[in-house]
Amino acid sequence: MHKVSAQGGLNIYILMIVKLNIIINRFHSHIILNIDYKKNIYIISFDNLTVFLSLKEHANS
């Protein structure tokens, strides 16, 4: 249950970010979005819709 929910939600979330970037990009040439989703995913979007998705593991320090 959790696996299907997480994957589906993640895909939808990324699509929302891409669409959001498209809208913002029409007003600004350079946009950087640093979004923390469940403290695991960072999405950085530059102009030209370049999206980087990084999964960071919790480090025990």
C-alpha positions as CSV (number, residue, x, y, z in Angstrom):
1,M,0.0,0.0,0.0
2,H,2.7,2.5,1.0
3,K,4.9,1.7,-2.0
4,V,2.1,2.4,-4.6
5,S,0.9,5.5,-2.7
6,A,4.5,6.9,-2.4
7,Q,5.3,6.3,-6.1
8,G,2.0,7.7,-7.4
9,G,2.3,10.7,-5.1
10,L,5.9,11.4,-6.1
11,N,5.0,11.3,-9.9
12,I,2.1,13.7,-9.4
13,Y,4.3,16.0,-7.3
14,I,7.0,16.1,-9.9
15,L,4.5,16.9,-12.6
16,M,3.1,19.7,-10.5
17,I,6.5,21.2,-10.0
18,V,7.3,21.1,-13.7
19,K,4.0,22.8,-14.5
20,L,4.7,25.4,-11.8
21,N,8.1,26.0,-13.2
22,I,6.6,26.6,-16.7
23,I,4.2,29.2,-15.3
24,I,7.0,30.9,-13.3
25,N,9.4,30.8,-16.2
26,R,7.1,32.9,-18.2
27,F,7.7,35.8,-15.8
28,H,11.3,35.2,-14.8
29,S,14.2,34.0,-16.8
30,H,16.1,32.3,-14.0
31,I,14.2,30.4,-11.3
32,I,15.6,28.1,-8.7
33,L,13.2,25.9,-6.7
34,N,14.6,24.0,-3.7
35,I,11.8,21.9,-2.4
36,D,12.0,19.6,0.5
37,Y,9.4,16.8,0.2
38,K,9.3,14.5,3.3
39,K,12.9,15.7,3.9
40,N,14.1,13.2,1.3
41,I,13.7,14.9,-2.1
42,Y,15.2,18.1,-3.4
43,I,14.0,19.5,-6.7
44,I,16.0,22.3,-8.3
45,S,14.6,23.8,-11.5
46,F,16.4,26.3,-13.7
47,D,15.2,28.0,-16.8
48,N,14.7,25.7,-19.8
49,L,12.9,23.3,-17.5
50,T,16.0,21.5,-16.2
51,V,14.9,19.5,-13.2
52,F,17.2,17.6,-10.9
53,L,15.7,15.0,-8.5
54,S,17.9,13.9,-5.6
55,L,17.1,11.3,-3.0
56,K,19.0,11.9,0.2
57,E,19.2,9.2,2.8
58,H,19.0,10.1,6.5
59,A,22.5,10.2,7.9
60,N,22.8,9.1,11.5
61,S,25.2,11.6,13.1
